[in-house]
């Protein structure tokens, strides 16, 4: 689910079909713009609702209509600005992302051209001028650029909010609600982060962090399922994930526990053996003591000890 940000109509702007959202987390909907003739016009409030999504393909929608169809470096630029929202990204960082250590001779001019076309595309789809976009949604700020959005319309912000909420519920002992909230957070993902965007050095690092956060959230979710005795329901998902992540101990431990509780003790032991072999061959290290204790408890069928191991 993506929570949408509602904005007031102003003048000839399209009128939203849903009630106005009173709280504003971004500045772009309330900043005045200067017209070409030098006069100040009323603040721009773009009609309808906008959705910004990076957990999968890059998508920016207004009333269900895709706004940005650009590809290549402008799309790459937009992705980096979104991941850094609400902060400014310096021009040097943007140039590094687009060209790494071999920027073209006129890199700054080319960067400015990409920004110009992004603003033009937003303006065309939203029915405003490029100047309005430059004063609000996509601003030039202190030697860099900044995108300003309503944060509760951004799937990444919503994912982080739900994950934090789930952790609070877990700390209070409410496993059932935590499981529900974690499932909602994971449901925001439509595939690998920014799957249709070329990754330079900075995006590569940011996407790796996002993927790790998704995996940690999955691991938390499987933990809640085990607490709720839903071990059989997660077997197939865990089986796929341990293949994709052959060194991830917590996933393997949860898979071993789910298998054991489902009556597959021998298979649970094989999962540990495979993990140990992969870690020794590829990392030169053995699994941790905690998962080794889980393996020992499973081997002797000591259910109390199995349930007592922290995984």
ChimeraX attribute file (.defattr): number of C-alpha atoms within 10 A of each C-alpha:
attribute: neighborCount
match mode: 1-to-1
recipient: residues
	/A:1	12
	/A:2	18
	/A:3	15
	/A:4	21
	/A:5	24
	/A:6	24
	/A:7	25
	/A:8	21
	/A:9	16
	/A:10	14
	/A:11	10
	/A:12	10
	/A:13	16
	/A:14	15
	/A:15	16
	/A:16	16
	/A:17	11
	/A:18	12
	/A:19	11
	/A:20	15
	/A:21	12
	/A:22	10
	/A:23	11
	/A:24	16
	/A:25	15
	/A:26	19
	/A:27	15
	/A:28	24
	/A:29	23
	/A:30	18
	/A:31	16
	/A:32	17
	/A:33	21
	/A:34	15
	/A:35	14
	/A:36	9
	/A:37	6
	/A:38	8
	/A:39	9
	/A:40	11
	/A:41	11
	/A:42	14
	/A:43	17
	/A:44	24
	/A:45	23
	/A:46	24
	/A:47	23
	/A:48	23
	/A:49	23
	/A:50	24
	/A:51	24
	/A:52	23
	/A:53	23
	/A:54	26
	/A:55	25
	/A:56	17
	/A:57	16
	/A:58	20
	/A:59	18
	/A:60	19
	/A:61	15
	/A:62	17
	/A:63	14
	/A:64	11
	/A:65	12
	/A:66	13
	/A:67	19
	/A:68	17
	/A:69	12
	/A:70	13
	/A:71	11
	/A:72	11
	/A:73	18
	/A:74	20
	/A:75	20
	/A:76	22
	/A:77	23
	/A:78	21
	/A:79	21
	/A:80	22
	/A:81	21
	/A:82	21
	/A:83	18
	/A:84	13
	/A:85	18
	/A:86	17
	/A:87	15
	/A:88	18
	/A:89	22
	/A:90	17
	/A:91	19
	/A:92	13
	/A:93	14
	/A:94	23
	/A:95	20
	/A:96	17
	/A:97	22
	/A:98	25
	/A:99	14
	/A:100	13
	/A:101	10
	/A:102	10
	/A:103	13
	/A:104	11
	/A:105	8
	/A:106	8
	/A:107	18
	/A:108	15
	/A:109	11
	/A:110	13
	/A:111	17
	/A:112	14
	/A:113	13
	/A:114	17
	/A:115	20
	/A:116	15
	/A:117	14
	/A:118	22
	/A:119	20
	/A:120	18
	/A:121	19
	/A:122	20
	/A:123	19
	/A:124	13
	/A:125	14
	/A:126	18
	/A:127	14
	/A:128	17
	/A:129	17
	/A:130	22
	/A:131	18
	/A:132	25
	/A:133	25
	/A:134	22
	/A:135	21
	/A:136	25
	/A:137	22
	/A:138	24
	/A:139	20
	/A:140	18
	/A:141	14
	/A:142	11
	/A:143	10
	/A:144	15
	/A:145	20
	/A:146	24
	/A:147	26
	/A:148	23
	/A:149	24
	/A:150	23
	/A:151	20
	/A:152	21
	/A:153	21
	/A:154	23
	/A:155	23
	/A:156	23
	/A:157	17
	/A:158	19
	/A:159	25
	/A:160	15
	/A:161	14
	/A:162	20
	/A:163	24
	/A:164	16
	/A:165	17
	/A:166	27
	/A:167	19
	/A:168	13
	/A:169	17
	/A:170	17
	/A:171	11
	/A:172	10
	/A:173	11
	/A:174	14
	/A:175	20
	/A:176	15
	/A:177	15
	/A:178	26
	/A:179	23
	/A:180	15
	/A:181	22
	/A:182	23
	/A:183	18
	/A:184	17
	/A:185	26
	/A:186	19
	/A:187	13
	/A:188	18
	/A:189	19
	/A:190	14
	/A:191	11
	/A:192	16
	/A:193	22
	/A:194	23
	/A:195	15
	/A:196	16
	/A:197	21
	/A:198	17
	/A:199	20
	/A:200	19
	/A:201	14
	/A:202	15
	/A:203	20
	/A:204	14
	/A:205	11
	/A:206	16
	/A:207	19
	/A:208	13
	/A:209	13
	/A:210	19
	/A:211	14
	/A:212	12
	/A:213	15
	/A:214	21
	/A:215	17
	/A:216	15
	/A:217	21
	/A:218	20
	/A:219	19
	/A:220	21
	/A:221	23
	/A:222	27
	/A:223	21
	/A:224	22
	/A:225	22
	/A:226	18
	/A:227	14
	/A:228	12
	/A:229	13
	/A:230	16
	/A:231	21
	/A:232	14
	/A:233	14
	/A:234	17
	/A:235	18
	/A:236	10
	/A:237	12
	/A:238	21
	/A:239	16
	/A:240	10
	/A:241	16
	/A:242	21
	/A:243	12
	/A:244	10
	/A:245	13
	/A:246	17
	/A:247	20
	/A:248	17
	/A:249	20
	/A:250	19
	/A:251	24
	/A:252	26
	/A:253	24
	/A:254	26
	/A:255	27
	/A:256	30
	/A:257	25
	/A:258	26
	/A:259	23
	/A:260	21
	/A:261	20
	/A:262	16
	/A:263	12
	/A:264	13
	/A:265	19
	/A:266	13
	/A:267	14
	/A:268	25
	/A:269	19
	/A:270	13
	/A:271	19
	/A:272	21
	/A:273	14
	/A:274	15
	/A:275	23
	/A:276	21
	/A:277	18
	/A:278	17
	/A:279	18
	/A:280	14
	/A:281	11
	/A:282	11
	/A:283	10
	/A:284	10
	/A:285	12
	/A:286	14
	/A:287	18
	/A:288	10
	/A:289	9
	/A:290	15
	/A:291	20
	/A:292	16
	/A:293	16
	/A:294	24
	/A:295	24
	/A:296	15
	/A:297	18
	/A:298	23
	/A:299	15
	/A:300	11
	/A:301	13
	/A:302	13
	/A:303	12
	/A:304	10
	/A:305	14
	/A:306	22
	/A:307	15
	/A:308	12
	/A:309	16
	/A:310	12
	/A:311	18
